[in-house]
Amino acid sequence: MENAVNASTAGSGGQIVVAGAGYAGLHVTLRLTAKLRDHPEVELILVDRNDYHQAITELPRVASGTRAADAVRIPLQEVLATRVRFVQTEINGFDLAGRRLLTAAGPIDWRRLVLALGSRPNDFAIPGLAQRTLSLYSADDAERVWDAVSKALTAAAAAADPGQQRRLATVVVGGGGATGVELAGELAEILPQVASAHGLAADRPAVQLVEAGPTILAGSSPQLIDKAARILSDLGVQVRTNATIAATEEGFRLTDGQLVEGGVFVWAGGLKAPGLVADSELPTGHNGRVKVDRYLRVLDHPEIYVAGDLASVTDPRTGHALPPLAQVALEEGETVARNLDAELEDKPLEAFTFRDKGFVVSVGTRRGVADIAGITTGGRLAHGLKDAIEWEYRQSVKHLRGWDPV
Ligand SMILES: Cc1cc2nc3c(=O)[nH]c(=O)nc-3n(C[C@H](O)[C@H](O)[C@H](O)COP(=O)(O)OP(=O)(O)OC[C@H]3O[C@@H](n4cnc5c(N)ncnc54)[C@H](O)[C@@H]3O)c2cc1C
């Protein structure tokens, strides 16, 4: 298999290799396809372990059974122009000096590399957490969560003791950021109905949200936090703030000694960069994210761009790194595609500037909260906004399909 991938490549223009077909990587690829019309000598290669793109922002719905997993897997074949060479393989490392991506299918040479490998859950070295909790970062993860919830409800229905039923039918979500809030809200809304279908009293299931900090949705406006907390309370979600998990045993053991019991435990408490980046010689910062210059090129490696969760980009407004969000990944992808094109056209590179479009979180199946242009809304309108953003994203992926030579 060695050399299987690079044997047929290397035109005079060389290869632009995009590693990762998530929000950032797919966007770079789609945008660049059209720009390469005048550069047939350049080969554009996209690499991912999956032959589909995942609409990760919709995972809380899959994890609570309100959306099929296949509905969030978008086959790459349907969105990529034939101009793009797609390689489905696992990326195992980097040969920076040799300019090669090391993969299970053999090394892939690059002239320019775009790293867009996303994140993985961060367990903050809490004992037992990685082993005893489910995560939510892929369609497969989301299916596992829903499967575990269904099994827990079946086990609860078979239990004789109401206390035991309640414990088994309780879903505990660790981490009160947007992912935790969306998952908790969605489950709380749907579980009473699902419980009845399992022959369980509708009031038996419960959802608990455990957050180490003083508030859910940290960093958001107090108005947005208040509105989200009210909806969660209305849905019956028990929110525990200032509750730091010390270990995971039969439940979440908090630092004050309390044990939070349940039948299913999901960890949505933080993200870090993939292991292969940590093991590389790439310069990394907070949470293992790769340090980049203002053009999104790796420090001291101007031949490598980074976009999405993996890029450590400081927001000049806050002095902190931009959060791992799809909207940031898309904007960074746009800049990277423009800069790759600028290099081909011998034009100046463009510095990345984040243009914040606002923050929208769904809370349950009908309501949500949103902060847009300084205005906070909560309720059905915000949920409709979230639906509209996801719909618009899917349309944009289809419409950007790009260009194929005739
Ligand atoms: C449950 C959940 C809900 C979210 N909701 C929102 C939201 O509502 N709004 C919002 O703005 N953001 C949301 N986010 C954040 C958003 O999904 C991420 O910021 C975004 O996916 C980052 O894009 P990316 O391209 O960097 O990474 P990803 O989209 O994760 O893509 C990374 C790609 O790299 C591939 N890959 C990784 N490692 C390898 C390897 N070793 N070999 C081969 N392929 C590999 C993966 O298969 C994947 O296709 C949510 C996140 C989660 C987990």
The ligand as a Gaussian input file, in Angstrom:
#p B3LYP/6-31G(d) Opt

LIG

0 1
 C      -23.184000      18.248000      19.201000
 C      -22.592000      19.505000      18.628000
 C      -23.425000      20.538000      18.244000
 C      -22.885000      21.707000      17.678000
 N      -23.717000      22.729000      17.317000
 C      -23.200000      23.839000      16.776000
 C      -24.055000      24.912000      16.352000
 O      -25.275000      24.850000      16.517000
 N      -23.477000      26.004000      15.767000
 C      -22.131000      26.092000      15.567000
 O      -21.671000      27.112000      15.025000
 N      -21.299000      25.106000      15.947000
 C      -21.797000      23.978000      16.548000
 N      -20.961000      22.970000      16.928000
 C      -19.513000      23.091000      16.683000
 C      -19.194000      22.669000      15.240000
 O      -19.796000      21.439000      14.926000
 C      -17.684000      22.583000      15.039000
 O      -17.102000      23.805000      15.403000
 C      -17.357000      22.271000      13.589000
 O      -17.785000      20.967000      13.265000
 C      -15.850000      22.416000      13.327000
 O      -15.593000      22.164000      11.986000
 P      -14.217000      21.500000      11.551000
 O      -14.237000      21.459000      10.061000
 O      -13.094000      22.139000      12.243000
 O      -14.288000      20.010000      12.143000
 P      -15.309000      18.847000      11.819000
 O      -16.572000      19.371000      11.276000
 O      -15.351000      18.009000      13.046000
 O      -14.581000      18.014000      10.669000
 C      -13.379000      17.313000      10.891000
 C      -13.268000      16.258000       9.795000
 O      -11.982000      15.642000       9.888000
 C      -12.115000      14.229000       9.759000
 N      -11.005000      13.621000      10.482000
 C      -10.593000      13.915000      11.736000
 N       -9.508000      13.191000      12.059000
 C       -9.232000      12.413000      10.989000
 C       -8.218000      11.447000      10.708000
 N       -7.266000      11.139000      11.611000
 N       -8.238000      10.829000       9.510000
 C       -9.169000      11.133000       8.577000
 N      -10.162000      12.046000       8.790000
 C      -10.182000      12.669000       9.982000
 C      -13.473000      13.928000      10.378000
 O      -14.000000      12.701000       9.874000
 C      -14.295000      15.143000       9.940000
 O      -14.940000      14.925000       8.702000
 C      -21.473000      21.819000      17.509000
 C      -20.642000      20.761000      17.910000
 C      -21.183000      19.618000      18.462000
 C      -20.281000      18.502000      18.900000

